[in-house]
Amino acid sequence: MSALILALVAGAVVGLALGALGGGGSVLTVPALIYLLGFTPAAATTASLIIVTATSLTALYAHARSGTVRWRAGVLFAAAGLLPAVVAGAAAARLPQPVLTAAFAVVAALAAVRILRPGRTDTGRTAVRPVKAAGVGAGLGALTGLLGVGGGFLAVPALVAVLTFEMQAAVGTSLLVISANSLASLATRGATTAGVDWAVIAPFTGAAILGAWDGKRLAAKVSGTLLRRAFAVMLLAVAVFMLVDAVV
């Protein structure tokens, strides 16, 4: 199968996940770039940030039109992660590639377990815990910079548990957090984007953007629990494969 077709198919899947779940697409982007399209782990994390940034901004626009983005809280949450994203992005270039692959696999596995065991989803408005929120935001920023993921698979449950958002608002606001973290991390890798294969990244990104719109529509028609479980099982399988590949 040609690289173009693989890029289009992978991009569509990533966009669907991002649009439907408010995150998780980037966790599929890196392994798709490595194992389907032949990128090195370092190049895959940089390319992933390009794809995630463009797709997240598109999905954010769609959710903003629906009024499901809480801008003030999202900006504060994202701001805590900007500096960690920049620092971790600079450090990622100095890590051995097997370490990056193994770290990514562990994070993906933890994310799958977290999705399969969702936290509380209360919709009440309680007092925001700013210190805890800042800590979670900083952790998400570091994760974005180091592994090239937007952190949406962690941002959504964090926004629900820490800021007590209802699920729709958590999904929409997580896209604001993902976009900010991805842009900050990508800024530290400007010099490394020169080697990115745009013939692959461009169609991948285009398919992901279109998929994000379809994912938002899919989320309105299909049970959120079913979507999360299907995604978590797929994510866990990817994590096990990557971990075995990094260790063996």
N, C-alpha and C positions, 0 to 999 in steps of 0.2 A: 504494500500500500504506500502511495507516495506521501512525502512529508506534508504536502499541502492538505491532502484529505485528512491525515491524522491531526494536523493542527486545527482544522475546521471542526472535526468531531470532538476533540478534547476541549476546544474553546467553548463549544455549545454546552457541554456537560458542566464546565466550570461556571459559566454564566447562569445556567439553570439553578445550580446550588446557591450561588450568591444572591440571585434575585428572590428565590423562594425562602431561604433560611437566614438571609442577612449576613452570611459568612460561610466559611467552609470551602469556598471555591479555590482559594489560594492554596489550601492543603492538598488539593488535587493537581494544581498547576505545576508545582515543583516536580513531583514524580512523573507527571506526563511529559514534561520537558526532558527529564533525564532518561527515562526508559523507553519512551516512544519516539522522541525527536533527537536523541543523542547529545544533549547538552551536558556539560560537566556540572557538578553540584553548585560550584561558585557562579557559573554563568546562568544556571537555572534560577538561582535566587534573585539575581539582578533582573533577568527577563520577567520573572514572576511579579516583581514590583511594578514593572511597566504595565503588565496586563491587569494586575489587581487595581492599580491606580485608575486606569481608564475605565474599567468595568464598574468599580465602586462609585466613581463620580456619576456615571450614567444611571446606575441603580439608585443613587442618592437623589438625583433629580426626579426620578419616578416616584419615590416615596415622599419627597417634599411636596409634590403636587397633590398627594393624597393626605397631606397634613399629619404624617406619622413620624416626623422628625422633631425632636425637642432640641432646638438649637443651642440654647444657653447651657443646659446640662451637658450636651454632647461636646461643646467647645471646651468646657472646663475639664471634662474627662479626658479628651484628646490632648489638651495642653500638657497634662502631666506626663504624657508619653513621648513628646517631641524630642527632648534631649536624650533620653535613653535610646530612642530609635536611631538618632544620629551617631551616638557613641557605639552602639552595637553594630551598626552598619559598617563603620570603619574597622571594627575588630573582626568582622566576618571574613574579610579578605585575607587575614593572617592565620586562619584556622585550617588544619588539614581537611581535605575533602571527605575522607571517611568519617571524621568527627562530625562534620556538618550533616552528612547523610544519617548517621546514627541519632544525632540530636533531633533531627526533623522527624524521624520515625517514632521516637519516644513521645514527642509532643503530639503527633498525629494519633498515637494510640491512646494517650491520656484524653485527647479531645473526643475520641470515639466513645470512651467509657463515660465521659462527662455528658455527652449527648444522650446516651442510652439511659443514664440516670439523671434526668433533669431535676434541677432544684425547684424551690417553691416558685409559684407564679402569682403571688398575691398582687392585686391591682390597686391596693390602697396607696395613698400618698403619705408616707411617713417621713420623718426627718432624714435628710441625706447625711451620711457619715463622710465628711469631706476627706479626712485623713485616709480612711480605708479606700475611698473612691480614687484618691490620688495614687495610692499604692498599686491598686489594680491597673489604673491607667498607665503608670510607669512600667509595670511588668509587660503589658501588651505592647507598648512601644519598643521595649528591648527585644521582644520576640519578633516583632516585625523587622527590625533592623538586622537581627542575626540570621534569621531563617528565610526572609523574603515572603513572609505570610502576613496577611492583614490583621489576623487575630480576631476576626469576627466570630469564629466558633467559640471563643472565650468571651468576647465582648458582650454577646447577647445574654448569656447566663449571668455575667457580672452586672450588667445594667438592670436585670430583673432582681437579682439578689441584693445588690448594694444600693441601687437607686430606686428600687421597688417600681420599676416600669412595668406596664402591661406588655405582653409579647409583641404586639404590632409596633408600639413605640420603641421597644428595645431593638427590633430588627431595623427600623428606619434610622434610628440614632446610631446604631453600630456602624452603619455605612459612612456616617460622618467621621467617626473615630478611625475606621479603616483608611479612608481617603487621606486624612491628615497624617497618620503614621506612615503610610506608604510614600507620600510625597516627601516627608522629612527624611526617610531612609534613602529614597532614591536620589535625593540631592547629594548625599555623601558618596554615591557611586557614579556620579556623572562621568568620570574619566573611564569607567569600566564599560559604559554602554556603547563605546565605539566598536567593540567586538561582537555586539549582539546581532544575530542573524534576523534582520528585519523581514526577509522573505518568509520566515516562519512566524515571527512575532506578530506581524501585521494581520494576517488572516486569523490567527489564534485570537487576537484581541477583538477583531471585528465580530467573530462568531460568539465570543463571550459576551459582548455588549448586547447583541441581539438575544442571546440566551437569557440574559438578566431580565429583559422585559417579559419574555415568556415565563420565566420563573416566578415573577411577581404575580402574573395571572394564574399560574398553576397553584400558588400558595392559597389563593382565594377559593379554589375548587376542591383541593385534596386535603385530607386530614393532616394537620401539622405533625401529629404523632407519627403517622405513617411515613411522612417525608423524612423526619429526623432519624427514625430507626433504619430506614433503607440507606440513608447517607452514612450513618454511623457504622453499619456493617461493612459497607464498601471501604470506608476510611480505615477500619481496623485491618482489613485484608491488605490494603496498601501499606500500612505501617509495618505489619509482620514481614511482608516481602522486602521492604527497604531495610529493615533491621537485619534480616538474614543476609542480605546482599552486602551490608556494611561490615558485618562481623566475619563472614566466611571469606 
